[in-house]
Amino acid sequence: MSTTERPRILVVGGGYVGLYAARRIQKKMRYGEATVTVVDPRSYMTYQPFLPEAAAGSISPRHVVVPLRRVLPKAEVLTGRVTTIDQDRKVATIAPLVGDAYELPFDYLVIALGAVSRTFPIPGLAEQGIGMKGIEEAIGLRNHVLEQLDKADSTTDEEIRRKALTFVFVGGGFAGAETIGEVEDMARDAAKYYTNVSREDMRFILVDAADKILPEVGPKLGAYGKEHLEGRGVEVYLSTSMDSCVDGHVVLKNGLEVDSNTIVWTAGVKPNPALSRFGLPLGPRGHVDTEPTLQVKGTDYIWAAGDNAQVPDLVGRKAGNENAWCPPNAQHALRQAKVLGDNVVSGMRGFPQKEYSHANKGAVAGLGLHKGVAMIVMGKMKIKLKGRLAWYMHRGYHGMAMPTWNRKIRVFADWTLGMFLKREVVSLGAIESPREEFYEAAKPAPAPAAAQQEKTEAKAS
């Protein structure tokens, strides 16, 4: 931690907004003007739009994350959590990964905690569900799905086999539709190498409480996405939800019941619940309430942006929608982070701050290799694309939005190699418990039966 007398800018969260805001602040600051401190439980930032491709093996997991210390060499990076904030004293309580909690004073504060999975009290969900918010979950899902194919290929029990080859995905937004599209693609490829497993043996189910999927790209492209997935054998159930999934027995509200070892939960996100302990003004859904300048309402030294912030959409409001808010996507997060960084420096120097205003440029979604949908907004014109061209738009946009040229080059290299080499279909499930084999080898061998008998008799005498 810094021992200087310089003002401290504390950035709570090292995700997309936290990383880009800290970089922007350091770029705009004069030498020695302030200390930038970033606090996050992980020492890296995850580019979440690439999680479905990482789950499918199209991108190496290490290339989806950006190490904070490498990208922010002039900042303090603390691996831990901010548990409370005392606004009167301007002090944050830091809980590190190990050791006792301690207090850290600050002068300016940036709230960039992002969002967490939005779940419901569904019986069995906590025990059986797999999320898709972090790289660990994406790689865990990949290993898990391939492991189910291994199980199905090697068993003669039809019930075990059917349960292993049934995959249920809950949530039809970007995360759900993209993940089921990528994972189905991977499973279809992997099945070519199994003697007793084919794509026809598998059952993929997509469930959503809404009456459409991919609402971000509009109703027509959403309908196309649904038809496309159904054409690949995916069962899509809309206007329904999951009632329970105890021990993998999935019960849907529409009456369907199936047994599955794989239940992927992508039914939306909610602001990080830690915000409720910071004493900040929150909106009706738990987001930090901000001004158009990204300053937290009622403060002059706290800013917030991204998934944990309720930011007024000035473009939408000029068009007549008085209650327009910026949607939580990478497009807004990137631009908000830059404006936030500039405004922190301006606020520190006592200069006027800039309001955040950005017109929606559209949305892109990948549904597997060479498959996708895209809606590009150019002024009043909307260009709708589907299929391979939309997939190129999806990869091009997110490839360039990936932070740092180091990671951009690595991602494009993965894609280029994928054009010439076959997809890897090996499961590394043992990576989740790497010491298990060593433990079995190292633990004392049991005594032979004769020796054990002698010991027993000796004790008896």
Disulfide bonds with the S-S distance in Angstrom:
none
